[in-house]
Amino acid sequence: MPEIVLIIFAAGLIYYVATRVAPKGLLFKLKKEEATTKKEQDDINAADDLDEEQALINKGQDLFNRGSVTEAERYFLKAIKINPKEPQAYHFLGMIYLRQKEYDGAAEVLKMAVGLNALNDTALNNLGLAYYNLKKYDEAIENFQKSIQLNDKIAHRFVNLGLAHQGAKDYEKAAMDFENALRIHENVENLTLLAKNYLKLEDKKLGRKSLERLLEIDPANTWAKRTLSALDN
């Protein structure tokens, strides 16, 4: 029964992509897939040691990495037709839709990706990004937290969590998130986020401390100088 549901979902996904995610031309492109060019077939056949599904994913990933996201999308859709249980294809589709700012579509396919592989911390982070851009902050926070539980060594994931907490108006938790990001990577961007967050909390002491840290690594930062001067007056 789960396999039947996945097959139905794959068919529905292709219909969704054709009618909602990319209404201008994907129906035509899906029909055109039936007339696969010789070069495309040669690309697939070149991977002698891989099955067709993995070859399609590899080719799609290569196209994605080179910025040919529309072409890459076609290969991932083909892979899903062959195997609706393949999490990689859903994940890459989600990354494509994130790049195209199609956040509803990204959320749908990334939910499938993490449903099929709950240990993919990158997919969880990307799902959080989709929800964040949809302003669904509770869902974003949940997925960012799951991503961090699996891998807590990446600073920008704490930044993402902090931004989601800000979206939810929870500036206390956001401050902790930005502090955690700084423990991994102290830079201008993360210190600026922390300082601005403390200013939202009207915590002048910690705001001043953050601004002083920022000026230590970026002495010419005019915003930090101006803001620190205003706090001192």
C-alpha positions in Angstrom: 0.0 0.0 0.0 2.8 2.6 0.8 4.3 1.9 -2.6 0.9 2.5 -4.3 0.7 5.8 -2.4 4.1 6.8 -3.5 3.4 6.0 -7.1 0.2 8.1 -6.9 2.2 10.9 -5.3 4.8 10.8 -8.1 2.1 11.1 -10.7 0.5 13.9 -8.7 3.8 15.6 -8.3 4.4 15.7 -12.1 0.8 17.1 -12.5 1.5 19.7 -9.8 4.8 20.7 -11.5 3.1 20.9 -14.8 0.1 23.0 -13.7 1.3 25.0 -10.6 5.1 25.1 -10.2 6.0 25.7 -13.9 2.8 26.4 -15.8 4.6 27.9 -18.8 5.9 25.0 -20.8 6.5 22.0 -18.5 3.6 20.0 -20.0 5.2 20.5 -23.4 8.6 19.5 -22.0 7.2 16.4 -20.3 5.7 15.3 -23.6 9.0 16.0 -25.3 10.7 13.6 -22.9 9.3 10.7 -24.8 11.5 11.7 -27.7 14.8 11.5 -25.8 17.7 12.7 -27.8 20.5 10.4 -28.7 22.9 12.5 -26.6 20.7 12.1 -23.5 20.5 8.4 -24.0 24.3 8.2 -24.5 24.7 10.1 -21.2 22.6 7.5 -19.5 24.2 4.5 -21.1 27.7 5.8 -20.2 27.2 4.8 -16.6 27.6 1.1 -17.2 27.8 0.2 -13.5 24.7 2.2 -12.5 21.1 1.4 -12.9 19.0 3.8 -15.0 17.6 5.6 -12.0 20.9 6.5 -10.5 22.3 7.5 -13.9 19.4 9.9 -14.2 20.0 11.4 -10.8 23.7 11.7 -11.5 23.0 13.5 -14.7 20.4 15.8 -13.1 22.9 16.6 -10.3 25.6 17.5 -12.8 23.2 19.8 -14.6 22.0 21.3 -11.4 25.6 22.0 -10.3 26.2 23.7 -13.6 23.1 25.9 -13.2 20.9 24.2 -15.8 18.1 23.7 -13.4 15.3 23.3 -15.9 17.1 20.5 -17.6 18.1 19.0 -14.3 14.4 19.0 -13.2 13.5 16.7 -16.1 16.0 14.1 -15.1 14.8 14.1 -11.5 11.2 13.7 -12.6 12.2 10.8 -14.8 14.0 9.2 -11.8 10.9 9.6 -9.7 8.8 7.9 -12.4 11.1 4.9 -12.2 11.3 4.8 -8.4 8.9 6.9 -6.4 10.8 5.9 -3.2 14.0 7.7 -4.2 14.7 10.5 -1.7 17.6 12.0 -3.6 15.4 13.0 -6.6 12.9 14.7 -4.3 15.6 16.5 -2.5 17.2 17.9 -5.6 13.7 18.9 -7.0 13.2 20.8 -3.7 16.5 22.6 -4.1 15.5 23.6 -7.7 12.2 25.0 -6.5 13.9 26.8 -3.6 16.3 28.4 -6.2 13.3 29.3 -8.3 11.4 30.7 -5.3 8.6 28.2 -5.8 8.3 27.6 -2.0 5.1 25.7 -2.0 6.5 23.2 -4.5 9.8 23.0 -2.6 8.0 22.2 0.7 5.9 19.4 -0.9 8.9 17.6 -2.5 11.2 18.2 0.5 8.6 16.7 2.8 8.8 13.6 0.6 12.6 13.6 0.8 12.7 13.7 4.6 9.8 11.2 4.9 11.9 8.7 2.9 15.2 9.6 4.6 14.7 11.2 8.0 18.5 11.3 8.6 19.2 13.7 5.7 20.2 16.8 7.7 20.6 18.9 4.6 17.1 18.1 3.3 15.7 19.0 6.7 17.5 22.3 6.6 16.2 23.0 3.1 12.7 22.1 4.2 13.1 24.6 7.0 14.1 27.2 4.4 10.9 26.5 2.4 8.7 26.9 5.4 10.6 30.0 6.5 10.0 31.7 3.1 6.3 30.7 3.4 6.3 32.4 6.8 5.4 29.2 8.5 7.8 29.8 11.3 6.8 27.0 13.6 7.4 24.4 10.9 10.6 26.1 9.9 11.9 26.0 13.5 11.0 22.3 13.9 12.9 21.3 10.8 15.9 23.5 11.5 16.1 22.0 15.0 16.0 18.5 13.5 18.7 19.4 11.1 20.9 20.7 13.9 20.3 17.6 16.0 21.8 15.6 13.2 24.7 18.0 12.5 25.5 20.8 14.9 28.8 21.9 13.3 27.4 24.2 10.6 27.0 27.9 11.6 24.4 28.9 9.0 21.9 26.4 10.3 21.9 28.1 13.7 21.5 31.4 11.8 18.5 29.9 10.0 17.0 28.8 13.3 17.6 32.3 14.7 15.9 34.0 11.8 13.0 31.6 12.2 12.7 32.4 15.9 12.8 36.1 15.0 10.0 35.5 12.5 8.1 34.0 15.4 8.9 37.0 17.6 11.0 34.9 20.0 14.1 37.1 20.2 15.4 35.4 23.4 15.8 32.1 21.6 17.1 33.9 18.5 19.9 35.4 20.5 20.9 31.9 21.7 20.9 30.7 18.1 23.1 33.5 16.9 25.5 33.0 19.8 25.7 29.3 18.8 26.5 30.3 15.2 29.2 32.6 16.4 30.8 29.9 18.5 31.3 28.0 15.2 32.1 30.9 12.9 32.6 34.5 14.1 32.1 36.9 11.2 30.6 40.2 10.4 27.3 38.9 9.3 26.7 36.7 12.4 27.8 39.5 14.8 25.5 42.0 13.0 22.5 39.7 13.4 23.3 39.2 17.1 23.7 42.9 17.7 20.5 43.8 15.9 18.7 41.0 17.9 19.9 42.4 21.2 18.7 45.9 20.1 15.3 44.4 19.5 15.4 43.0 23.0 16.4 46.5 24.2 19.4 44.9 25.9 21.9 47.7 25.7 24.6 45.9 27.6 24.7 42.9 25.3 24.0 45.0 22.3 27.1 47.2 23.1 29.2 44.1 23.7 28.2 42.6 20.3 28.9 45.9 18.5 32.3 46.1 20.2 33.1 42.5 19.0 31.9 43.5 15.5 34.2 46.5 15.4 37.2 44.4 16.5 36.9 42.4 13.3 35.6 45.2 11.1 36.9 48.5 12.5 35.5 50.5 9.5 31.9 49.3 10.0 30.0 52.5 9.9 26.7 51.0 11.0 28.4 49.5 14.1 30.1 52.8 14.9 27.0 54.9 14.5 24.9 52.4 16.6 27.4 52.2 19.3 27.7 55.9 19.5 23.9 56.2 19.8 23.9 53.7 22.7 26.6 55.7 24.5 24.6 58.9 24.3 
